[in-house]
Amino acid sequence: GYIGKIIHIKDGHRLSLQLHEKKEETILVLSGVLELVLQNETRILKANESFHITPGTIHRFCSKDGDCTLLEVSTKELDDVIRLEDDYGR
């Protein structure tokens, strides 16, 4: 049971600072540059670079250098999102 989705992040925007209790995600940057904020570090990922996010890992996806497009493949626990911060009031 895996789910795939494509995520577009507009320049200067960022998604929730969040974590998952059970859900695992692997992301692949399709275009642009992703700033991946983790609990203890920040990584910059470019096109064709990937990262695996394990349950319990605090993370946030940010686009600061133009629009960014990601492919996210995850286990099927879609409602397993604990938002710690969110710019969109979710």
Sequence and secondary structure as in RCSB ss.txt:
>XXXX:A:sequence
GYIGKIIHIKDGHRLSLQLHEKKEETILVLSGVLELVLQNETRILKANESFHITPGTIHRFCSKDGDCTLLEVST
KELDDVIRLEDDYGR
>XXXX:A:secstr
 EEEEEEEE TT B  EEE SS  EEEEEEESEEEEEESS EEEEETT EEEE TT  EEEE  SS EEEEEEEE
S TT  EEEE TT  
